[in-house]
Amino acid sequence: MDSIVNKLTEIEDAASAIVRHAEEQKAAMDKEYEEKRKTFDAELEKKTGEKLEAIRAGLEEKTSRLLDSQSDSSTEVIRSLEKEYEEKHTEYAREILKRITEV
């Protein structure tokens, strides 16, 4: 009977050792996976940041070109209006005076 109890105790001790070893391996694997996850997250964040910066720079460049184009266009319109005014301001003044006095 003692040999059966001893054998069961040995089996239980072996099983406990196996469980402890499995828990240690699990903890080591958890740590390894956590480190891999952190590395992956850091790389992904870096790549995402780089892509966002590239998109932002592209949008800023497009916006700048659009604003420059609109500014040039506005400048041309203003010059055209100023030229027309210089050439026809007397005619405009006569037309305004004519409309005022027709009433």
C-alpha positions as a Markdown table, in Angstrom:
| # | Residue | x | y | z |
|---|---|---|---|---|
| 1 | Met | 0.0 | 0.0 | 0.0 |
| 2 | Asp | 2.9 | 2.4 | 0.8 |
| 3 | Ser | 4.4 | 1.7 | -2.6 |
| 4 | Ile | 1.1 | 2.7 | -4.3 |
| 5 | Val | 1.0 | 5.9 | -2.2 |
| 6 | Asn | 4.6 | 6.6 | -3.0 |
| 7 | Lys | 4.0 | 6.0 | -6.7 |
| 8 | Leu | 1.0 | 8.3 | -6.6 |
| 9 | Thr | 3.1 | 10.9 | -4.8 |
| 10 | Glu | 5.8 | 10.6 | -7.4 |
| 11 | Ile | 3.2 | 10.9 | -10.2 |
| 12 | Glu | 1.7 | 13.9 | -8.5 |
| 13 | Asp | 5.2 | 15.5 | -8.0 |
| 14 | Ala | 6.0 | 14.8 | -11.7 |
| 15 | Ala | 2.7 | 16.3 | -12.8 |
| 16 | Ser | 3.3 | 19.3 | -10.6 |
| 17 | Ala | 6.7 | 19.7 | -12.1 |
| 18 | Ile | 5.3 | 19.5 | -15.6 |
| 19 | Val | 2.6 | 22.1 | -14.8 |
| 20 | Arg | 5.3 | 24.4 | -13.3 |
| 21 | His | 7.5 | 24.0 | -16.3 |
| 22 | Ala | 4.5 | 24.6 | -18.6 |
| 23 | Glu | 3.6 | 27.8 | -16.6 |
| 24 | Glu | 7.2 | 29.0 | -16.9 |
| 25 | Gln | 7.2 | 28.3 | -20.6 |
| 26 | Lys | 3.9 | 30.1 | -20.9 |
| 27 | Ala | 5.2 | 33.1 | -19.0 |
| 28 | Ala | 8.3 | 33.1 | -21.2 |
| 29 | Met | 6.2 | 32.9 | -24.4 |
| 30 | Asp | 3.9 | 35.6 | -23.1 |
| 31 | Lys | 6.9 | 37.8 | -22.5 |
| 32 | Glu | 8.2 | 37.0 | -26.0 |
| 33 | Tyr | 4.9 | 37.7 | -27.7 |
| 34 | Glu | 4.5 | 40.9 | -25.7 |
| 35 | Glu | 7.9 | 42.1 | -26.9 |
| 36 | Lys | 7.0 | 41.1 | -30.5 |
| 37 | Arg | 3.7 | 42.9 | -30.2 |
| 38 | Lys | 5.4 | 46.1 | -28.9 |
| 39 | Thr | 8.0 | 45.9 | -31.7 |
| 40 | Phe | 5.2 | 45.4 | -34.3 |
| 41 | Asp | 3.2 | 48.3 | -32.8 |
| 42 | Ala | 6.2 | 50.6 | -32.9 |
| 43 | Glu | 7.0 | 49.7 | -36.5 |
| 44 | Leu | 3.4 | 50.1 | -37.5 |
| 45 | Glu | 3.2 | 53.5 | -35.8 |
| 46 | Lys | 6.4 | 54.6 | -37.4 |
| 47 | Lys | 5.2 | 53.6 | -40.9 |
| 48 | Thr | 1.8 | 55.1 | -40.3 |
| 49 | Gly | 3.4 | 58.4 | -39.2 |
| 50 | Glu | 5.7 | 58.4 | -42.3 |
| 51 | Lys | 2.7 | 57.8 | -44.6 |
| 52 | Leu | 0.7 | 60.5 | -42.8 |
| 53 | Glu | 3.6 | 62.9 | -43.1 |
| 54 | Ala | 3.9 | 62.2 | -46.8 |
| 55 | Ile | 0.2 | 62.7 | -47.3 |
| 56 | Arg | 0.3 | 65.9 | -45.3 |
| 57 | Ala | 3.3 | 67.2 | -47.3 |
| 58 | Gly | 1.5 | 66.4 | -50.6 |
| 59 | Leu | -1.6 | 68.1 | -49.5 |
| 60 | Glu | 0.3 | 71.2 | -48.3 |
| 61 | Glu | 2.1 | 71.3 | -51.7 |
| 62 | Lys | -1.1 | 71.0 | -53.6 |
| 63 | Thr | -2.8 | 73.6 | -51.5 |
| 64 | Ser | 0.2 | 76.0 | -51.9 |
| 65 | Arg | 0.1 | 75.5 | -55.7 |
| 66 | Leu | -3.6 | 76.1 | -55.8 |
| 67 | Leu | -3.3 | 79.3 | -53.7 |
| 68 | Asp | -0.5 | 80.5 | -55.8 |
| 69 | Ser | -2.6 | 79.9 | -58.9 |
| 70 | Gln | -5.6 | 81.7 | -57.5 |
| 71 | Ser | -3.4 | 84.5 | -56.3 |
| 72 | Asp | -1.9 | 84.9 | -59.8 |
| 73 | Ser | -5.4 | 84.7 | -61.3 |
| 74 | Ser | -6.7 | 87.3 | -58.9 |
| 75 | Thr | -3.7 | 89.6 | -59.6 |
| 76 | Glu | -4.4 | 89.3 | -63.3 |
| 77 | Val | -8.1 | 90.2 | -62.8 |
| 78 | Ile | -7.2 | 93.2 | -60.6 |
| 79 | Arg | -4.7 | 94.4 | -63.2 |
| 80 | Ser | -7.3 | 94.0 | -66.0 |
| 81 | Leu | -9.9 | 95.9 | -64.0 |
| 82 | Glu | -7.4 | 98.7 | -63.2 |
| 83 | Lys | -6.4 | 98.9 | -66.8 |
| 84 | Glu | -10.0 | 99.1 | -67.9 |
| 85 | Tyr | -10.7 | 101.8 | -65.2 |
| 86 | Glu | -7.7 | 103.8 | -66.4 |
| 87 | Glu | -8.9 | 103.6 | -70.0 |
| 88 | Lys | -12.6 | 104.2 | -69.4 |
| 89 | His | -13.0 | 106.0 | -66.1 |
| 90 | Thr | -14.1 | 109.2 | -67.8 |
| 91 | Glu | -16.7 | 107.3 | -69.7 |
| 92 | Tyr | -17.9 | 105.6 | -66.5 |
| 93 | Ala | -18.2 | 109.0 | -64.8 |
| 94 | Arg | -20.3 | 110.4 | -67.6 |
| 95 | Glu | -22.6 | 107.4 | -67.6 |
| 96 | Ile | -23.1 | 107.7 | -63.8 |
| 97 | Leu | -23.8 | 111.4 | -64.2 |
| 98 | Lys | -26.2 | 110.8 | -67.0 |
| 99 | Arg | -28.2 | 108.2 | -65.0 |
| 100 | Ile | -28.3 | 110.5 | -62.0 |
| 101 | Thr | -29.5 | 113.5 | -64.0 |
| 102 | Glu | -32.1 | 111.5 | -65.9 |
| 103 | Val | -34.3 | 111.1 | -62.9 |
